[in-house]
Amino acid sequence: MRLDNSRESRNVEDRRGRRMAIGGRGKIGIGTVILALVAAYFGIDPSFLLQGTAPPTGSSSSTPAAPTPESQFASKVLADTEDTWTVLFREQGFGTYQPPTLVLFTDVTPTACGTGQSAMGPFYCPADRKVYLDLGFFKQLSRDLNSPGDFAQAYVIAHEVAHHIQNQLGVMDHVEQLRRRADQRTANQLSVRVELQADCLAGVWAHHSHAQRNTLEAGDIEEGLNAAAAIGDDRLQRQSQGYVVPDSFTHGSSAQRVQWFTTGLRSGEIKQCDTFSS
């Protein structure tokens, strides 16, 4: 991905030098951690398991982390999403785009949605409008999920930023109201539609990023599609337990995720990302 000469975002909060110790009030039990790990592996946002947990107490280090190629790349991707969505919001009459903050952390960090942990994978917290990312996830994406490449990493960030788009446009509030009145199977289906829409919006970003700034290189699209397929519910379930339970999907199958990312990428149109009517 061509971002070498791109600007870095000012909306990055780097907590990588703040290694937080879990203890005292708000201590997380090992059972909760295990459940969070299982939820994350199945593509479920495990932050709900940690709701109401007090932020971790104590700190073993407060030394600011030095910039790394990985942190600079993440910052540049975030800046690119800011440039893209600022223009699209203005063109679509959505008002002023209010970018999220990207929080880089190591291991554990407090969030408005509970205690965030690297085992949860990247996630967006609508309560504080921040995207949380442990950069170590990119190694896991390449090694464990067989999805290497800088655009695979950019897709992950763009997907979480897309949740912020949904939050700003009121999609998340509407879906949450529906989920409160739904049974578990229907609630899961609503979650799938939210996630697939985020995949589509990530594709919309990639379309306009390339059109405006010529950011995509040969092989980037394949990296993005590979990453979308790698984190499909069916593939993750088959890898972990050997069989698939579609009613438990919360993010969508590999084929669905590839389909909707491709829809956004090819069309570049937000209106094509209506996963709720499809």
N, C-alpha and C positions, 0 to 999 in steps of 0.2 A: 504494500500500500504506500502510495507516494505522500508522505507527510513530513519528510525531512526538513522542508523549509516552512512548515506550517507553524502557527503560533501555538503556545500552550495556554490552557484555560486558567483563569484566575479563580475558578470555582472548585478548587481542589483543596481538601483538608487532609494533610498528610499526618497520620497518627502512627506511622510505622515504627517510630522511635519510642512509642509508649506501650510497653508490654505490660498488660494489665494482669494482676493476680486475682483469681476468683476466691473469695473467702469472706467470712463474717456474714453480715446481713446480705441477703440476696444471693446466697450461695446456691449454685446449681447442682442438683443431685445427679449422680452418674446415670440414673434411669432417664432423666430428662435429656441428657446429652446423647444417650444411645438412641432415643426416639427421634431427636433432631437429626442425627446422622442418617437414620433410616429414611426419614421424611425427605431429606435433601437428596438422597440417592434415587428416590423414586420421582424426583422432579417436583416435590411439594415444597412450597416456601415454609420452612420450619419455624419461622419467627413466631407463629401463633403459639407454638409450644412454650415459647419463652416469654410470652406476654405477662406483664406484671412482675417479672423478675427484676429485682433491683440491679442497677449497674454494678459491675465488679468493683471491688474495693482494693485499694493498694496499687502500687506501681513499682515495678522492679527497675524501670528505666524511663527516663524522660528526655533522652538525647535525641534531637531531631535527626531523622534519617536523611542521608545524602541522596540527591537525585540519582536515579539509575535509568538506563535505557528503557526499562519496562515502565517505570513511573512517568517518564517523559512521554512515552508513546501513549499511555492511557490519558494523559493530560491533553495531548494533541487530538486524540480521538474525541474526547469530550468537547474540545473547542470546535471541532468540525461539526459535531452535532448541534452546537449552539448556533453556528453560522447558518446551518441548513434550516433548522426549525424556526429561527428568527424570521427568515425570509418566508417560509411556508405559512407560518401563523399570520403574517401580514397579508400575504396574497389570498389566504382563505378567509380572512376576516375574523380570525379567532382572537384578536386582541394582541397584546404584547406577550411574547414568549418569556417566561420566567424560568431560566435554566436551573437544573438541580445542582446540588453540590456532590462531588465525588469524594468519598472518604476512603482513603487508602489505609489499611490497618494490618496488623499482624496478630494472628491467633484469636484475640478476643477484643471487643470494643463495646462500649455502651451505645445504645440507639434509643430513639423514642418508641420503637416497636419491641423493646426488650433487649436482652444481651445478644449481640451479634457475635458469631464465631465463624472462623474460616471454614469449618466443616459444613457450614450451610451453603457455601458457594456464594457467588455474587447475588445481591438482592437489593430491592428498592423498598424503602420505608416511607409510605405515604404520610405518616404522622409528622416527620421532620423534612420530607421532600429531599432525601439524600439517597444516593446510590452507594452501597458499601461493597468494597472489593479488597480481598487479600490477593495480592499479585501472585502468590504461590499457586492460585487456581489455574493460571495459564500453563504451568508445568503439568498439572493434573490433566488439563484439557488435551495437551499434546501426548503425554505418556499413557494415561489410563483410558482416555476416550478416543485416542488415535485421531486427534484433530489439531495438527500443528498449523502454524502460519499466523502472520500478523493480522490478516483479515478475519480469521476465526476469532481472535481476541477482540478485534474491533466490533464484530457482530455481537459478542457477549455484552459489551458495554452499551452498544446501541439498543439492544433488547431491553436492558434495564432502564435506559433513558426513555424508551418508548412507554414504559409503565408510568413514568413521570408525565408524559404527554397525556396518557389516559387519565391520570389523576387531575391534571390541570383542566381537561375538557369535561370532567365530571363523570367519566365512564366508570371509574372505580367506585364512586359513591353509589351510583345506580345499581351496579352489580352487587355490591355489599347489601343493599336493601333487599334485592331479590334472593340472595343467599340466606338471609335470616328467615325467610318464609319457605325455604325449599328443603326437601329431604336431601340426604347425603349424596345420592346419585345425581340429582339435579344440580346440587351445589358443585359437584366435581365437573359437570358439563359446563357450567358457567365459568369455572376457573380455566377450563381448556380454551374456551372462546376468548377469554381475556389474554391468555398467553399466545394464542395464535394471532390475535390482532397485534400484539407486541412484536411478533416475528414479522408480520406484514409491514408494520411501521418502520422496523429496522431496515427492511428492504427499500422502503420509500426514501429513508435517509441515504442509503448507499446510492440509489439512483441519482438523487439530486447532488450529492457530494461529488460524484464523478462528473455529472453534467456541468457543475459550476466550477470545479477545481481540478478535474482530471486526476482523481485520486486512485482509481483502481488500476491494477496491473494484471498482466496475464497470470492466471491461476488463482486470483483473489476470489472470484465467484465460486470456484470449486471448493476453496477453503471454507467459505461461508455456508455453502450447502452441506458440506461434510459435518460442520459443527452443528448445524440445525438437526441433521439426522442423528448425530451421536447422542443428543440429549432428549430424544424422543422417549416417551414413557414406555412404549413397547420394547425398545431396545434395552433400556435400563432394567426393566423388570425381567426380561429374558436372561440378561447377564447375571442378575443377582439371585433369581429363584428358579430359572429354567422354564417359566411359563408366564403368560400374559393375562392380566385381568383388566379388560377395557373399561369396566365401570369404575375402576379406581383411578383412571387417568386424570391428571390435573393440568398437564401441559400439552397433551396431544401426542399422537404417534409421530414417528420419524417422517413418514410420508406427508402427514398434515403439516408439520413444521416446515418441511422443504417447500411444499406447495404454497403456503402463505408467504414465506419469505420471498419466493420467486414472484408471486403476484405483486408484491410491493416493489420489488426490484425492477420488474419489467414495465409496470405501469407508471410508477412514480406518483400515483394518485391516492390520496388519503381515503377518498370515498370507496376505493376498491377494497379497503381493509375492513369492511363490515362483516365480521365473522359471526355476528349475532343473527343476521338475517339469512345467512347461507344455509 
